Structure formats: structure tokens, C-alpha cells
């Protein structure tokens, strides 16, 4: 399970590596300036579309996995 603080740390690490301030990241993502601050503090509630915008700017991809999805992928290959 993805914990809020794990996501917060990943976003902060990528933002800093990109040399972006919280304000600049929010401008590039087209979101409010407090969104990045809240995310980096581990806020648990955020709109999915807003999160997707931030992850896109930082070039972070999210992968979904489950036993069912793994089985489906195996069945499609075979």
C-alpha cells in the first residue's frame, strides 16, 4: 500500500532534483500553490486529476499491480 508520506517524499525528492520551488512546480502543473505544500506534508486527500498533473510535470509514473492484473497480463501473452 502506498503511504501518504512515501508519496510526499517522492514528490519532494523529484521536485528538488529538478531544481523547482514549490511555487514553480505548482505553476507548471497548473494547480494552486498550497497543493504542492500539502502533498509534501503528506496530506491524504487530494483530487486525482490534481495529483496526475503534478506527477506528469515531475515525470513520475504510477504503476498498478495486483494478482488479477498479473494473471490477465499472463493470459494475454499466452
C-alpha positions in Angstrom: 0.0 0.0 0.0 1.3 3.5 -0.9 1.5 5.5 2.3 0.9 9.3 2.1 4.4 10.1 3.4 6.0 7.8 0.8 4.3 9.8 -1.9 5.2 13.0 -0.2 8.9 12.1 0.0 9.0 11.0 -3.7 7.4 14.2 -4.9 9.7 16.4 -2.8 12.8 14.4 -3.9 11.9 14.7 -7.6 11.0 18.4 -7.3 14.3 19.3 -5.6 16.3 17.2 -8.2 14.5 19.2 -10.9 15.6 22.4 -9.2 12.0 23.6 -8.8 10.5 25.5 -5.9 7.1 24.5 -4.7 5.6 27.6 -6.3 7.3 26.9 -9.7 6.0 23.3 -9.7 2.5 24.4 -8.9 2.7 26.9 -11.8 4.0 24.3 -14.2 1.3 21.9 -13.1 -1.5 24.5 -13.2 -2.5 23.9 -9.6 -2.8 26.0 -6.6 0.4 26.8 -4.7 -0.8 25.2 -1.5 -1.4 21.8 -3.3 2.4 21.1 -3.5 3.0 22.2 0.0 0.1 20.0 1.3 1.3 17.0 -0.8 4.8 17.3 0.5 3.5 17.4 4.1 1.6 14.1 3.5 -1.9 15.4 3.1 -4.1 12.3 2.5 -6.9 14.0 0.5 -6.2 15.4 -3.0 -8.1 15.2 -6.2 -6.7 12.5 -8.6 -6.6 14.9 -11.5 -4.5 17.4 -9.5 -2.1 14.6 -8.4 -1.8 13.4 -12.0 -0.8 17.0 -13.1 2.0 17.2 -10.6 3.3 13.7 -11.3 3.3 14.5 -15.0 5.5 17.6 -14.5 7.9 15.6 -12.4 7.9 12.7 -14.9 6.8 10.2 -12.2 4.8 7.2 -13.4 2.4 5.2 -11.2 2.0 1.5 -11.9 -0.9 -0.5 -10.7 -0.4 -4.1 -9.8 -2.5 -6.9 -8.4 -2.6 -10.7 -8.7 -5.6 -10.3 -11.0 -3.9 -7.9 -13.3 -0.8 -10.1 -13.4 -2.9 -13.1 -14.3 -4.7 -11.1 -17.1 -1.4 -10.0 -18.5 -0.1 -13.5 -18.5 -3.3 -14.7 -20.2 -3.0 -12.1 -22.9 0.6 -13.1 -23.7 -0.1 -16.8 -23.9 
